[in-house]
Amino acid sequence: MRKNRDINLIVITGPTATGKTRVGAMLAHRIGGEVISGDSRQVYRGMDIGTGKDLQDFIVEGKQVPCHLIDIREPGYKYNVFEFQQDFVKAFEDIHRRNKMPVLVGGTGLYIEAVLRGYRLIRVPADMEYRTSLKDKSMEELAGMLASYKKLHNITDLDTRKRVIRALEIEHYYAAHPDVDTGFPEINPLVFGISVDRETRRANISHRLHQRLKDGMIEEVENLVNKGISYDTLMYYGLEYKYIALYLKGELTRDEMVKKLETAIHQFAKRQMTWFRGMERRGTKIYWIDGNLDMKKKLQLIMEKIAGHPS
């Protein structure tokens, strides 16, 4: 359904624990669209509870809303933004060939912005000489270097030294190859952000964490270990997988794991909001919707904007 023919992508984003997945699924169902997941960890099979797939959210009025880019890689693999762009374009073009509207739903700011801004679709090779030149620099110095490039990054989303250096390596390559063709389709998005006040978000995060622990999140991580996924790889996936891995290794008690994980998720949600504010400063218009509104009102506001009416 294309009420406004200039729009070829609807985005539903926002920090964790705001209910954006259900909003995206309900919207896709209403307009006869299909969801594309914009989450960096939900691509992995068997990593369901820890990544918050909430697959039941995609069942609306007894029907399964089609969703792309979930369960497309095996656990242990290290998916990246380059691969996400490629997979997104395939799904985006496939959905449009069937005259449907793609609805990008997720909270991984780097992935969302990589689509909206059409970051270059090229695989940047490792540059060991350049990496060596950075090895003695502090994180603050690396952050300053990254911010000096034209396409500004938010260092809070690049939470390890390895990722910051890789981001610099990519920008260094782009600077040396300014004429590289992106091969990215034209995107005319309408972007909605679902947000709640800080206290509500904190309460939602805490409630959801304890529910997921009851639902077997620790057992999910144990199963991954039993299948041969290393603790180092689990640490790479971060948050739930990092802290539960530390618990399984005996480096944290269960209570310590839960407290540290809860704090880390709160900090992650804050970093997500920082990223989205950065997106706005870099030119992305986000129409923010109060996540405390009932679903009918949220969908009404979105539909009015899609139709071109004032909200």
C-alpha positions in Angstrom: 0.0 0.0 0.0 1.6 3.3 -1.1 -0.6 6.2 -0.1 2.4 8.5 -0.5 4.3 7.4 -3.6 7.5 9.2 -2.6 7.8 6.8 0.4 9.4 3.5 -0.3 10.4 2.4 3.2 8.8 2.9 6.6 11.1 2.6 9.6 10.1 1.8 13.2 13.0 2.2 15.5 13.8 3.3 19.1 15.6 2.0 22.1 15.1 -1.5 23.6 12.0 -2.3 25.6 9.7 0.3 24.0 7.4 -2.1 22.1 8.6 -1.2 18.6 8.5 -4.8 17.3 4.8 -5.1 18.0 4.1 -1.7 16.5 6.1 -2.6 13.3 4.3 -5.9 13.0 0.8 -4.3 13.5 1.6 -1.6 11.0 2.9 -4.1 8.4 -0.3 -6.2 8.9 -2.5 -3.1 8.4 -0.9 -1.9 5.2 -0.2 -5.3 3.7 3.6 -4.8 4.1 6.4 -7.0 5.3 8.9 -6.5 8.1 12.7 -6.3 7.6 14.5 -6.8 10.9 17.1 -4.2 11.7 18.7 -6.0 14.7 22.3 -7.0 14.6 21.8 -10.2 16.7 18.4 -11.5 15.7 20.1 -12.9 12.5 21.4 -15.9 14.5 19.5 -19.1 14.8 19.1 -20.5 18.2 19.7 -17.1 19.9 16.1 -16.3 20.6 15.5 -15.3 24.2 18.7 -13.4 24.6 18.2 -11.3 21.4 14.5 -10.7 22.2 13.1 -12.0 19.0 9.6 -12.1 20.5 8.3 -14.0 17.5 4.8 -14.0 18.9 4.7 -10.3 18.1 4.6 -11.1 14.4 1.3 -13.0 14.7 -1.5 -10.5 14.2 -5.2 -11.6 14.1 -4.0 -15.1 13.8 -1.8 -14.4 10.7 2.0 -14.5 10.5 3.4 -11.1 9.4 6.3 -11.9 6.9 9.6 -11.0 8.4 13.0 -11.0 6.8 16.6 -11.1 8.2 15.8 -13.2 11.2 17.5 -16.6 11.7 19.7 -16.2 8.6 23.1 -17.1 10.1 24.4 -19.9 12.4 25.5 -18.9 15.9 29.2 -18.4 16.1 29.2 -16.4 12.9 30.2 -12.7 13.2 27.7 -10.8 11.1 28.5 -7.2 10.1 27.0 -4.1 8.7 28.3 -4.7 5.2 26.4 -8.1 5.1 23.3 -6.4 6.6 23.3 -3.9 3.8 23.5 -6.6 1.2 20.8 -8.7 2.8 18.6 -5.6 3.3 18.8 -4.6 -0.4 17.8 -8.1 -1.5 14.8 -8.1 0.9 13.9 -4.5 0.0 13.9 -5.2 -3.7 12.1 -8.5 -3.3 9.3 -6.9 -1.3 8.9 -4.1 -3.8 8.8 -6.5 -6.7 5.7 -8.0 -5.1 4.2 -4.5 -4.7 4.4 -4.5 -0.9 5.8 -1.9 1.5 8.9 -2.8 3.5 8.8 -1.9 7.2 12.3 -1.8 8.7 12.0 -2.6 12.4 14.9 -2.6 14.9 17.1 -0.7 17.3 20.6 -1.2 16.0 21.3 2.4 15.1 24.4 1.7 13.0 22.4 -0.7 10.8 19.4 1.6 10.5 21.5 4.5 9.6 23.7 2.5 7.1 20.4 1.9 5.2 19.0 5.4 5.5 22.2 7.1 4.5 23.3 4.6 1.9 26.7 3.9 3.4 29.1 2.4 0.7 28.3 -1.2 -0.2 31.9 -2.4 -0.5 33.9 -4.9 1.5 36.9 -3.0 2.9 39.9 -5.3 3.2 42.0 -5.5 6.3 44.9 -3.0 6.4 47.4 -4.4 8.9 49.9 -1.6 8.4 47.2 1.0 9.2 46.0 -1.0 12.2 49.6 -1.1 13.5 49.8 2.6 13.2 46.9 2.9 15.6 48.0 0.4 18.3 49.5 2.9 20.7 46.7 5.4 20.5 44.2 5.8 23.4 40.4 5.3 22.9 40.0 9.1 23.2 42.5 9.7 20.4 40.8 7.1 18.3 37.4 8.7 18.9 38.8 12.1 17.9 40.2 10.6 14.7 36.8 8.9 13.9 34.9 12.1 14.5 37.2 14.0 12.1 35.8 12.2 9.1 33.0 13.7 7.1 30.5 11.0 8.0 30.5 11.4 11.8 30.1 8.4 14.0 28.9 8.1 17.5 31.6 6.5 19.5 29.2 5.2 22.2 27.9 2.5 19.8 31.4 1.3 19.0 32.0 -0.1 22.5 35.3 -2.0 21.9 38.7 -0.9 20.8 38.6 -3.5 18.0 35.4 -2.0 16.6 36.7 1.6 16.7 39.8 0.6 14.9 37.8 -1.3 12.2 35.6 1.8 11.8 38.7 4.0 11.3 40.1 1.4 8.9 36.9 1.6 6.8 36.9 5.4 6.7 40.6 5.5 5.9 39.9 3.2 2.9 37.0 5.4 1.8 39.2 8.5 2.0 41.7 6.8 -0.3 39.0 5.6 -2.7 36.5 8.5 -3.0 35.0 7.3 -6.4 33.8 3.9 -5.2 30.3 3.2 -6.5 27.9 2.5 -3.6 25.4 0.4 -5.7 22.7 1.3 -3.1 19.1 1.8 -4.1 17.4 5.2 -3.6 15.7 5.1 -0.2 12.8 7.5 0.5 12.0 6.7 4.1 9.5 7.7 6.7 11.1 7.2 10.1 9.2 6.7 13.3 10.8 6.3 16.7 9.0 4.7 19.7 10.1 6.1 23.0 9.0 6.1 26.6 10.1 8.1 29.6 13.2 7.0 31.4 11.5 5.5 34.4 9.1 3.5 32.3 11.9 2.3 30.1 13.9 1.2 33.1 10.9 -0.6 34.6 10.3 -2.4 31.2 13.9 -3.4 30.9 14.0 -4.9 34.5 10.7 -6.7 34.1 11.7 -8.1 30.7 15.1 -9.3 31.9 13.6 -11.2 34.8 11.0 -12.7 32.5 13.6 -13.9 30.1 15.6 -15.5 32.8 12.5 -17.4 33.8 11.9 -18.4 30.2 15.3 -20.1 30.0 17.8 -17.5 28.8 20.7 -19.1 30.8 19.8 -22.5 29.4 19.8 -21.0 25.9 23.4 -19.8 26.4 24.4 -23.2 27.9 23.0 -24.9 24.8 25.2 -22.6 22.6 28.3 -23.6 24.7 27.4 -27.2 24.4 27.2 -26.8 20.6 30.8 -25.5 20.6 30.3 -21.7 20.6 33.3 -20.3 22.5 33.0 -18.0 25.4 35.0 -15.4 23.5 32.3 -15.4 20.7 29.6 -15.1 23.3 31.4 -12.1 24.8 31.5 -10.6 21.3 27.7 -10.8 21.0 27.5 -8.6 24.2 24.9 -7.9 26.9 23.0 -11.1 27.7 25.5 -13.4 26.1 28.5 -11.7 27.6 27.3 -11.7 31.2 25.7 -15.1 31.1 29.0 -16.4 29.7 30.9 -14.9 32.6 28.4 -16.6 35.0 28.8 -19.9 33.3 32.6 -19.5 33.5 32.3 -19.0 37.2 33.6 -15.4 37.1 30.3 -14.0 38.4 27.7 -15.3 40.8 24.1 -15.5 39.5 23.1 -12.4 41.5 26.2 -10.5 40.2 25.4 -11.5 36.7 21.8 -10.3 36.9 22.7 -7.0 38.5 25.6 -6.2 36.0 23.5 -7.3 33.1 20.5 -5.1 34.1 22.8 -2.1 34.5 24.4 -2.9 31.1 21.0 -3.0 29.4 20.0 0.3 30.9 23.3 1.8 29.6 22.8 0.3 26.2 19.3 1.9 25.9 20.8 5.2 26.8 23.5 4.8 24.1 20.7 3.9 21.6 19.0 7.1 22.3 22.3 9.0 21.9 22.7 7.4 18.5 19.2 8.3 17.4 19.7 11.9 18.5 22.9 11.9 16.5 21.0 10.6 13.5 18.7 13.6 13.8 21.6 16.0 13.9 23.0 14.3 10.8 19.8 15.0 8.9 17.4 12.1 9.5 13.9 13.2 10.5 12.4 10.9 13.1 8.8 11.3 14.1 8.7 10.3 17.8 5.7 8.5 19.2 4.9 8.0 22.8 5.2 4.3 23.5 2.8 4.6 26.4 -0.1 5.4 24.1 -2.4 2.5 23.3 -1.7 0.6 20.0 -4.8 2.0 18.3 -3.5 5.6 18.8 0.0 4.8 17.9 -1.1 3.3 14.6 -3.4 6.2 14.0 -0.6 8.7 14.3 1.6 6.6 12.0 -1.1 6.2 9.4 -1.9 9.9 9.4 1.7 10.7 8.7 2.0 8.1 5.9 -1.1 9.6 4.3 0.5 13.0 4.4 -1.9 14.4 6.9 -0.6 16.6 9.8 -0.1 14.6 13.0 
